[in-house]
């Protein structure tokens, strides 16, 4: 593993770092890219700071809007997105390679709350991995879903319905919650997404840049 790009400090997005410690992989200086608040959070709190002190990881600070070269062919640029910043900033990554580009956006509160028009970002890249956490607002009957905001897949389908077919085909929904009925690719929910011209990312999927 050459490096890791972190989007934010919600537990499902950085807790995998524990596997780099001495109890598991015991890695050496794996580069971990993080925004300033997240960088500080990892340095100041255990068990993450143990990974830093032991040299399992080496932190690199990202700045919003500033690209970082991952190697001589690929660069990643973080952009701030609104998403419950309790412990850190939240970002989307645009990743540019020698020939193609991708956007990785697993979490955002709302398309409308973001100063960037999501359709413009989709049109500027070759593939867009977008927040598909929840299918609709009825998914968690015992929870106040306004406290865990995400653009529901049904909302996104409606918003993107007028996009040309080639633009829809770029969109791969990711980050599906365990309650999301579209996790079952044979479900009516998943089939509705596919019939509308969109895709789901697959575990282990790779995209050539």
C-alpha positions as CSV (number, residue, x, y, z in Angstrom):
1,X,0.0,0.0,0.0
2,X,1.6,3.3,-1.1
3,X,-0.8,5.7,0.5
4,X,-4.3,6.6,1.8
5,X,-6.4,9.6,1.1
6,X,-8.8,10.4,4.0
7,X,-12.1,12.3,3.4
8,X,-13.1,13.1,7.0
9,X,-13.2,11.9,10.6
10,X,-16.5,9.9,10.7
11,X,-15.5,6.5,12.1
12,X,-16.2,4.4,9.1
13,X,-13.8,6.5,7.0
14,X,-10.6,6.3,9.0
15,X,-10.9,3.5,11.6
16,X,-9.3,1.1,9.1
17,X,-6.0,2.7,10.0
18,X,-5.9,0.4,13.1
19,X,-4.9,-2.4,10.7
20,X,-1.6,-0.7,9.9
21,X,-0.5,-1.0,13.5
22,X,1.8,-3.6,15.2
23,X,-1.1,-5.8,16.0
24,X,-1.8,-6.4,12.3
25,X,0.2,-5.3,9.3
26,X,2.9,-3.3,11.2
27,X,3.5,-1.1,8.1
28,X,6.4,1.3,7.7
29,X,5.6,5.0,6.9
30,X,2.5,4.5,4.8
31,X,1.7,8.0,3.5
32,X,-1.7,9.2,4.9
33,X,-3.1,12.4,3.4
34,X,-5.4,14.4,5.6
35,X,-6.8,17.9,5.9
36,X,-5.4,20.1,8.7
37,X,-8.0,19.4,11.4
38,X,-8.0,15.7,10.6
39,X,-4.2,15.7,10.6
40,X,-4.2,17.3,14.1
41,X,-6.9,14.9,15.3
42,X,-4.8,11.9,14.4
43,X,-1.7,13.3,16.0
44,X,-3.5,14.3,19.2
45,X,-5.7,11.2,19.9
46,X,-5.0,7.6,20.6
47,X,-4.7,5.0,19.2
48,X,-4.0,7.0,16.0
49,X,-1.1,8.9,17.5
50,X,0.6,5.7,18.3
51,X,0.7,4.9,14.6
52,X,2.4,8.2,14.0
53,X,4.9,7.8,16.8
54,X,5.7,4.2,15.8
55,X,6.2,5.1,12.2
56,X,3.4,2.9,10.9
57,X,2.0,6.0,9.1
58,X,3.5,9.3,7.9
59,X,1.0,12.1,7.8
60,X,0.9,14.6,4.9
61,X,-1.3,17.7,5.2
62,X,-3.7,18.6,2.4
63,X,-5.1,22.0,1.7
64,X,-8.5,22.7,0.0
65,X,-8.2,23.3,-3.7
66,X,-4.5,22.5,-3.8
67,X,-3.5,19.4,-5.8
68,X,-1.0,16.9,-4.4
69,X,1.1,14.7,-6.7
70,X,0.7,11.0,-5.7
71,X,3.3,10.0,-8.2
72,X,4.6,11.4,-11.5
73,X,1.3,10.7,-13.3
74,X,-1.5,11.0,-10.8
75,X,-2.6,14.0,-8.7
76,X,-5.5,14.4,-6.2
77,X,-7.2,17.6,-5.3
78,X,-9.5,17.9,-2.2
79,X,-12.5,20.3,-2.1
80,X,-14.5,21.1,1.0
81,X,-18.0,19.7,1.2
82,X,-20.7,20.4,3.9
83,X,-21.0,17.3,6.0
84,X,-21.2,17.4,9.8
85,X,-17.7,18.5,10.6
86,X,-17.6,17.4,14.3
87,X,-14.0,16.4,14.3
88,X,-12.6,17.4,11.0
89,X,-13.3,18.9,7.6
90,X,-15.0,16.8,5.0
91,X,-13.7,16.7,1.4
92,X,-14.4,15.3,-2.0
93,X,-11.4,14.2,-4.1
94,X,-10.9,14.9,-7.8
95,X,-8.2,12.5,-9.0
96,X,-6.5,13.2,-12.3
97,X,-4.4,10.7,-14.2
98,X,-2.5,10.8,-17.4
99,X,-5.6,10.3,-19.5
100,X,-8.7,10.3,-17.4
101,X,-10.1,11.8,-14.2
102,X,-12.5,10.7,-11.4
103,X,-14.3,12.3,-8.5
104,X,-14.7,10.4,-5.2
105,X,-17.5,11.9,-3.0
106,X,-18.8,9.4,-0.4
107,X,-20.4,11.9,2.0
108,X,-22.2,15.2,1.6
109,X,-25.2,16.7,3.5
110,X,-27.0,17.9,0.4
111,X,-26.3,18.8,-3.2
112,X,-28.0,22.1,-2.7
113,X,-25.9,23.1,0.3
114,X,-22.7,22.9,-1.6
115,X,-21.4,25.9,-3.4
116,X,-20.2,23.8,-6.3
117,X,-22.9,22.6,-8.7
118,X,-22.5,18.8,-8.8
119,X,-23.5,18.6,-12.4
120,X,-20.6,20.8,-13.4
121,X,-18.2,18.5,-11.5
122,X,-19.7,15.4,-13.2
123,X,-19.3,16.9,-16.6
124,X,-15.6,17.7,-15.9
125,X,-14.5,14.1,-15.1
126,X,-14.8,10.7,-16.7
127,X,-16.3,8.9,-13.7
128,X,-18.1,10.1,-10.6
129,X,-18.4,8.0,-7.4
130,X,-21.2,9.7,-5.5
131,X,-22.9,9.5,-2.1
132,X,-25.6,6.8,-2.2
133,X,-25.9,6.2,1.5
134,X,-29.6,6.1,1.7
135,X,-32.2,5.1,-0.9
136,X,-35.0,7.3,0.5
137,X,-36.1,9.1,3.7
138,X,-38.1,6.2,5.0
139,X,-35.2,3.9,5.5
140,X,-34.6,4.4,9.3
141,X,-38.1,4.5,10.9
142,X,-36.6,4.8,14.4
143,X,-34.2,7.6,13.6
144,X,-34.5,11.2,12.8
145,X,-32.9,11.2,9.4
146,X,-32.5,15.0,9.4
147,X,-29.8,14.4,12.0
148,X,-27.8,12.3,9.5
149,X,-28.3,14.2,6.2
150,X,-27.3,12.8,2.9
151,X,-28.8,13.2,-0.6
152,X,-31.0,10.1,-1.0
153,X,-30.6,8.1,-4.1
154,X,-34.2,8.8,-5.2
155,X,-33.4,12.5,-4.8
156,X,-30.3,12.2,-6.9
157,X,-32.1,10.3,-9.6
158,X,-34.7,13.0,-9.8
159,X,-32.1,15.8,-9.9
160,X,-30.0,14.1,-12.6
161,X,-32.9,12.9,-14.7
162,X,-32.4,15.5,-17.4
163,X,-28.7,14.7,-17.8
164,X,-27.6,13.2,-21.1
165,X,-27.2,9.4,-21.1
166,X,-23.4,9.6,-21.2
167,X,-23.4,11.9,-18.1
168,X,-25.7,9.5,-16.2
169,X,-23.5,6.6,-17.1
170,X,-20.6,8.3,-15.3
171,X,-22.4,8.2,-12.0
172,X,-21.6,5.2,-9.7
173,X,-23.4,5.3,-6.3
174,X,-21.2,4.3,-3.4
175,X,-21.2,4.2,0.4
176,X,-24.6,2.4,0.6
177,X,-25.7,2.0,4.2
178,X,-26.5,-1.6,5.4
179,X,-30.2,-0.5,5.5
180,X,-30.2,0.6,1.8
181,X,-32.4,-1.8,-0.2
182,X,-30.3,-1.2,-3.3
183,X,-27.5,-3.2,-1.7
184,X,-29.4,-6.2,-3.1
185,X,-28.7,-5.9,-6.8
186,X,-31.8,-8.0,-7.5
187,X,-34.1,-5.6,-5.6
188,X,-36.6,-3.3,-7.1
189,X,-34.6,-0.4,-5.7
190,X,-31.4,-1.4,-7.4
191,X,-33.2,-2.2,-10.7
192,X,-34.9,1.2,-10.6
193,X,-31.5,2.9,-10.4
194,X,-30.0,0.9,-13.2
195,X,-33.1,1.4,-15.4
196,X,-32.7,5.2,-14.9
197,X,-29.3,5.0,-16.4
198,X,-27.0,5.0,-13.3
199,X,-24.6,2.5,-11.8
200,X,-23.4,1.1,-8.5
201,X,-19.7,0.8,-7.7
202,X,-18.5,-2.8,-7.0
203,X,-16.2,-3.9,-4.2
204,X,-12.6,-4.0,-5.5
205,X,-13.6,-2.0,-8.6
206,X,-10.7,-0.3,-10.4
207,X,-10.7,2.6,-12.9
208,X,-7.8,3.2,-15.2
209,X,-6.7,6.8,-15.2
